[in-house]
Amino acid sequence: MAIRVTVWGENVHERENKVVAGIYPNGMHSTIADALNRDPGVAASTVTLQDPEHGMTAEKLAQTDVLIWWGHAAHGDVADTVVERVCDAVWSGMGAIFLHSAHFAKPFKRLMGSPCNLTWREAGERERIWLTSRSHPIAAGLPDHFELENEEMYGEPFGVPDPMETVFVSWFQGGEVFRSGLTYKRGAGSVFYFRPGHETYPTYHNAHVQRVILNAVKWAHNPAPRLVDASAAPNVPVDKALEPIEERGPRLHHDGEEGFR
């Protein structure tokens, strides 16, 4: 069965900026989805910020194995209820890939629990992306390094938690370096952050970038059934303990209570 991918696009720059519209006439989200759909093992669809509930309805998330998120100009417009819904899906087992300026996206910051800040410069400089883990599935089929002739610079320090693995690091013409491919586990879900993708450059038309995203989709896919309630914190009564115990002191909560949150 094909991996069901939903590509979430902010779809603001494509509608408001002629340069971006010229590079991505159908939106960055469509370019990413079209590349993924060339693989017979993937079925990618798109939603945007402008859709009802930003396209992230409970039904859509239940039908999504891996979510790809690109945002930049309108992070604050994403409803907090949608953010919680997306994070619940990740904690329950949905894979998630955050691209470029989605380091400041509400769902990413919620999952990371950190500022996710960095340094940056928009000068169209060369980016050289190096593999740091040749054997990682996300690096499959890629050379030891590849270059993007024009990109926005992101520089360290990057205010994220230490990752499980760093798959890529980037070097820029101005001298900065950046951890540009990071993996995380959040609940039952796998999360990948990938740095390239400034909207005024044709980054998502690059074959190596497309290969990274495809590899990341296959890595992040969790074939196990989604957890019913990843946030459940049940009260286990004394008489349901696995070994016999005696109640030995006063307690605040009674059997069946949900507890405080």
C-alpha positions in Angstrom: 0.0 0.0 0.0 1.4 3.4 -1.0 2.6 5.8 1.8 0.0 8.5 2.1 1.8 11.9 2.2 0.2 15.3 2.8 2.2 18.3 1.7 1.1 21.4 3.7 1.9 24.7 2.0 1.5 28.1 3.5 0.8 29.3 -0.1 1.4 33.0 0.6 4.6 33.9 -1.3 3.4 32.1 -4.4 0.3 34.2 -4.5 1.9 37.6 -3.6 5.4 37.6 -5.1 6.0 37.4 -8.9 9.5 35.9 -8.5 8.2 33.0 -6.4 5.1 32.5 -8.6 7.4 32.3 -11.6 9.5 29.5 -10.0 6.5 27.7 -8.5 3.4 28.6 -10.6 1.4 25.9 -8.8 2.9 26.5 -5.4 5.9 24.9 -3.7 3.6 22.3 -2.2 2.6 21.1 -5.6 6.2 20.9 -6.8 7.1 18.8 -3.8 4.0 16.6 -4.2 4.5 16.1 -7.9 8.1 14.9 -7.3 7.0 12.5 -4.7 4.2 11.1 -6.9 6.8 9.9 -9.4 7.6 7.1 -6.9 5.0 4.4 -7.2 5.2 3.7 -3.5 4.0 7.2 -2.5 0.6 8.9 -2.9 1.0 12.6 -2.2 -1.7 15.2 -1.9 -1.6 18.9 -0.9 -3.4 21.3 1.4 -2.8 24.9 2.2 -3.2 27.5 5.0 -6.2 28.9 3.2 -8.2 25.7 3.3 -10.8 25.2 6.0 -9.0 24.3 9.2 -5.8 24.9 7.2 -6.5 21.5 5.5 -5.5 19.8 8.8 -8.9 18.3 9.7 -9.0 15.2 11.9 -10.1 13.2 8.9 -7.2 14.3 6.8 -4.6 13.7 9.5 -6.1 10.2 10.1 -5.5 9.5 6.4 -1.9 10.9 6.5 1.1 8.6 7.1 3.7 11.4 6.7 3.1 15.2 6.8 5.4 17.6 5.1 5.2 21.2 6.3 6.5 24.5 4.7 5.7 27.8 6.3 7.3 31.2 6.5 5.3 34.5 6.4 2.2 33.3 8.3 3.3 31.1 11.1 1.1 33.1 13.5 -2.0 32.6 11.4 -2.1 28.8 12.1 -4.8 28.1 14.7 -3.6 26.7 18.0 -6.3 24.0 17.8 -4.8 22.8 14.5 -1.3 22.9 16.0 -2.4 20.6 18.9 -4.2 18.3 16.4 -1.0 18.0 14.3 1.2 17.3 17.3 -1.3 14.7 18.6 -1.0 12.9 15.3 2.8 12.9 15.5 2.8 11.6 19.1 0.4 8.9 17.9 2.7 7.7 15.1 2.4 10.0 12.1 5.7 11.0 10.5 6.5 14.7 10.0 9.0 16.5 7.8 9.6 20.2 8.4 11.3 22.2 5.6 13.4 25.3 5.7 11.6 28.2 7.4 9.3 25.8 9.1 11.9 25.8 11.9 9.6 28.6 13.3 6.3 26.8 12.5 4.1 26.4 15.5 3.9 22.6 15.3 7.7 22.3 15.0 8.4 24.5 18.0 5.7 22.7 20.0 7.4 19.3 19.2 10.9 20.6 19.9 10.0 22.6 23.0 12.7 25.1 22.2 13.1 28.5 20.5 14.3 27.0 17.2 16.2 30.2 16.5 19.2 30.7 14.1 21.2 33.3 12.2 20.4 34.0 8.6 21.3 36.0 5.5 19.4 36.3 2.2 22.2 36.8 -0.5 21.7 33.9 -2.9 25.0 32.4 -2.0 26.2 28.9 -2.6 25.3 26.1 -0.2 27.3 22.9 0.0 25.5 20.1 1.7 27.6 17.3 3.2 26.5 13.9 4.2 27.5 13.1 7.8 25.9 9.6 7.9 26.5 7.7 4.7 24.5 4.7 5.9 21.4 6.6 7.0 18.3 5.8 5.0 17.6 9.5 4.3 21.0 9.7 2.6 20.4 6.7 0.3 21.5 7.3 -3.3 23.1 10.6 -2.6 26.8 11.7 -3.2 29.0 12.7 -0.3 28.1 16.3 -1.0 26.0 18.3 -3.4 25.7 22.1 -4.0 22.8 24.5 -4.4 24.1 27.6 -6.3 21.7 30.0 -4.7 20.2 29.7 -1.3 19.5 31.6 1.9 22.1 31.2 4.6 21.1 29.6 8.0 23.9 29.6 10.6 24.6 28.1 14.0 23.8 28.2 16.8 20.5 26.4 16.0 18.2 26.5 19.0 16.8 23.0 18.8 17.3 19.9 21.1 20.1 17.6 20.3 18.9 15.3 17.5 19.0 11.5 17.4 21.2 11.9 14.3 22.6 14.6 12.1 22.3 13.4 8.5 23.6 16.6 6.8 25.6 19.7 7.5 25.8 22.7 5.3 28.5 25.2 4.4 27.8 28.6 2.9 30.0 30.9 0.9 30.0 33.5 3.7 31.7 30.9 6.0 28.8 29.8 8.2 27.9 26.2 8.8 24.6 24.7 9.8 23.2 21.3 10.9 20.8 21.0 8.0 19.3 17.5 8.4 18.2 16.4 11.8 16.1 13.4 13.0 14.0 13.2 16.1 11.5 10.8 17.8 8.5 12.4 19.3 6.1 10.0 21.0 5.5 7.3 18.4 6.3 9.6 15.5 9.5 10.2 13.6 10.4 13.8 12.7 12.9 15.1 10.2 14.0 18.7 9.7 15.7 19.6 6.4 17.1 23.1 5.9 17.1 24.0 2.1 14.1 25.6 0.5 14.1 29.4 0.3 11.2 30.5 -1.8 12.9 32.8 -4.3 15.3 30.0 -5.5 14.4 26.8 -7.4 15.5 24.5 -4.6 12.6 22.1 -4.8 13.3 21.4 -8.5 16.7 20.1 -7.6 16.9 16.3 -8.0 19.1 15.8 -4.9 16.7 17.8 -2.7 13.8 15.8 -4.1 15.7 12.6 -3.3 16.3 13.7 0.3 12.6 14.4 0.8 11.5 11.1 -0.8 14.0 9.2 1.4 12.8 11.1 4.4 9.2 10.1 3.7 10.1 6.5 3.6 12.2 6.8 6.8 9.4 8.7 8.7 6.6 6.3 7.7 5.4 4.2 10.6 3.4 1.2 9.3 2.1 0.3 12.8 -1.5 1.3 13.7 -1.8 4.9 15.1 -2.0 5.1 18.9 -5.6 5.8 20.0 -4.7 8.4 22.6 -1.0 9.2 22.9 -1.7 11.7 25.7 -3.6 9.3 27.9 -2.6 9.2 31.6 -4.9 6.6 33.2 -5.4 6.2 36.9 -4.7 2.6 37.8 -6.7 1.5 40.9 -5.1 -0.5 43.7 -7.1 -3.6 42.8 -5.8 -3.5 39.2 -2.1 -3.5 40.1 -0.2 -6.4 38.5 1.0 -7.6 41.9 -1.0 -7.5 45.1 -0.5 -4.3 47.1 -2.1 -2.7 50.2 -3.1 0.9 50.3 -0.9 2.5 52.9 -1.8 6.2 53.2 -4.2 8.9 52.3 -4.6 10.0 48.7 -5.9 13.0 46.9 -7.5 11.2 44.0 -10.2 8.5 43.9 -10.6 5.5 41.6 -11.8 6.6 38.2 -10.6 10.2 38.4 -8.7 11.6 35.4 -6.3 13.7 37.5 -5.2 17.2 36.9 -3.6 18.6 33.7 
